[in-house]
């Protein structure tokens, strides 16, 4: 089928005129078309079709997805990224501004058109600035026939309505926190959390806006698709009262099923679970909470079918549900030990081995890359007072003033998308290949900063061993997202204290080389993800098969990190191997015409308006 959607993106507001008497307790008004309630706090937002979250796209594998995006925002350009979709046939539809396309200007329409493949749980969101956190994101599900779903015997229903997107939420536009505040409301943490765009904050005399209800039948098993749509550095913990979670898929790929008590969700993660509704007919709490602030939670309700239903317990606070055995809990098990309540993705097996195990898991990879994430610390003198006319981008993570790095390079976007325009990127904008040119800013305050277009070239078909490692000095966890393909997670852990970063990488690479011959036996079915989280001082070893030609972003999914430089591009293959954009595809570039001092000499300077 051709599945056609038309979206209008505009400046909007929560609990606005469409909501009528919602804040006075009129639940019917709260559910009117065009009424966005969020948590009941009035604030401006960016909306798609006056909905929060944005409309859900749910299709079948093999369909064609067509989305006309009309940008009606007054003062903002935008794009839509289809997070987790490979875009093999249409790389120019990946939705990354100044990498795969020009941004969509205000007042114009851009048509996204791409095949629905592969199957799995994905989501869509703006890839411009901080727009994702202000409302431009929603779910994307591509289903295959149940006969082809290896985990289908585990559940009775996979419903349209059982897709959850978890978001962190501020009570102001996110750009009010960028580059940061010095004196009041300085924190960059969420004011609230939302489940499918709703939450009823239980404060005295608070507006009684709706929570989200998920309807089920007793003794049936349901597949729930959980999407980590958050943007900030605070991981979210997801739990369902009295219902263990059977994990069946990760970032769209089926895994060998196992049970956990809770999920730890980082920005960009997707986890599919099966919930066995074998409790008594009641109302059970669903909760999302953040580990950064115990006062910030969101609740929804698992509603059994029946009459005179009661809540199984009073509304929970953040301490009500024990974390227990938690998937992806890098904060409680950063070194990924076995037999600990924190389950790492390196402990999880995919249901199937890679299609070409002797390629992906070959003893010696074609390439070895180390992608080290860190921070560069500015001095006030270097940032503001040196007479060098530089306007460096920065983020105020009080009291530090920083920008963010991959391999000591802070990513700057080129002036045009290199995928769809073959112009040479100005050489002064390209990152130096000489490692000595860029100083490790996590160790040297005021050192040499490289703000540049960071592109790593890889031959088409190459298999790379990539070590993501944090050698910064912050306490943040970094969810690293790769566009265009997946990562096969081989190992996760944490660097021993007191060991030099580069010395540790050499030791790790030596161990990996020694164990390479046994990789198909020791890790025959590695978990497949497009987001892998690195804890402070931690690392992840992944294999990547670069079989999709194009320019593909790799970046931290914490929004303030990616937008201040913790990004880079993999160029896979050469231009003659790229799929060409269709005729008429929009173009853009810097405009700097030649200045000729004689150009306007012929003007009659006396011909002035009266």
C-alpha positions, 0 to 999 in steps of 0.5 A: 500500500501507499500510506499517505500522511499530511503534517502541518508543523506550527507554533502551538500551546498546551491547554489552549483555546481548543481545551475549553474548560479542561483546566476546570476539570471538564474531562470531555473538553480535555479530549477535544480535537486540538487540545494538547494537555501534556501535564496541565502546565501552560506553555508554548510548544511546536506541534504536528497536526496540533497533537502531542506526541506527533501522529503515529505512523504504523504500517506494514513492511513493504508499504510506501510511506509518504509524508508531506511536511508543511512547515507553518512555524513562524521563524524556524526551519525543520526536518524529520528524521526516521530514527532506526530506518536504514534508508538504503533505497532513499538515503536522501530521506534520512532527514539530517539537515546539512548532511542529507538534505537542506532544512525545510524553510518556513512556509514550504512543504517537503515530501518524504517518500521511502519504503517501509523496511525493516520491520520493528519499532522506530520513531520520527523526530525533528533533527533541527536544533532542540525542536524534538524536545518541544513536541516534534516527535512521534512513533513509527512502527513497521509490522511484518505478518505474524507468521514471520515474527519469531516472537509472535507465539509469546503474545496474543495481541500487538495493538496500534494503541499499545505503543508508548513514547516516553518523553521528558518535558520542560515548562518552557521552550527548550532553547530558553535553556540554551546556551544556559542560565547563570542566575535562575532556573539554571538546571537542564533537567526535566520539569515533568515526564509524559507518557504518550504526551500526557501526565496528571501531576498530583499536586494540591489544587492541580488541574486534573488533566487526563492520564493515558489508559491502556486497555487489556483483557484478563489472561491475554498477553500483549506486546507493548512497544516502548520508545525512549523519546527523551532528550536529556541526560537523565535515564528513565525507568519504566515499570508496570505494577505487578507485571513483569516485562518479557523483553522480546526486541531491541531497537526493532530486532528480536532478541532471545526473550527474558524477564526483567522488573524494569527497563532503563530507557535512554534517549533513542532506545526502543524496547518491545516487551510482552505483558501477561495480564494474568492479575485480577480485574483492576487498574494497575499503575504504569510509571516512568521516573528519572534517576536524576530527580526522585520527585519527577514521575509520570503515570499511566494506567493498565486497565483490565476489562470489567465493571467497577474497577479499582486501583490495585494501590494508591498512586505511586511515588518514585519509591513505590516500585523497586527497580529490581532486575533492570535492562540497560541499567548502566548506572548500577552495573557500568562494568557489566558484570554477570549475575547483577540486577543491571542487565547490559545489552552485551548480555543479550542475544539476538534470536538470529545470528547475523545474516553473514556471520563470517563477514560481521564477526570475521576474526580480523575486522577491515577497520578499527576505529576509536570514537572517544567522547569528551568535553572541552572546557572554555576559559572566560578569557578564551570565550569572551575577551580574547580579541580574535572575533571568534564566536564559539558555540558553548553550553553552560553546564553550571559552573562549567562552560563547555562544548562537546567532542568526538576524538577532540573535534567539535562537529560543525555542520557544513554549509550544504548537505554533502550527500545531495550536493557534490560541491567541495566542503571548504577546506578550512571547515574540514577537521584536521587529520593530524591528531596533534592539531586538536588538544584534549579539552577534557584535560587542558583548560583553554587548549586548542579547540577544533570546531570542524566538519568531522567526516570519516571515510569507510569503504563500502562493504567494510566491517569495522570494530568500533570502540565507543569510549568516554574519556571526559570528566563529566558524570553523564551517560552518552547514548550514541546513535548511528544512522543508516545501519546497526551496531552489533554489541560485542562487549561493554564495560568500564575503564579501571580507575587510574589507567591512562585512556590511550593505554587502556584502549591499546590493552582492549584492542590487543585483547579483542585481536586475541579473541577475534578467532573465537568471536563466532563462538563466544558471541555468535548472536550479538544484540543488534542496536542503533543506540548504545549507551556509554557510562562515565568512564565506560566503553562499548565494543561494536561491530558495524557492517558498512553496507549502506553507501552515503553520509551517515551521522553518528552522535550522542542522543542527549540533545545538548551534547549533539547540538554542541559538537558530539557528532560526526559523519561516516562517509560510506563508499564513494560518490559513484556508489551513492544513490542519486537524489531525484530531480528537483531535490532542494539545494542550498549553500552559503551565498557570498557574491564577489565584491566589485568596488565599481559595481554601482558607479553607474547609479544616479546618486541624485535620483533620490525619493522625495 
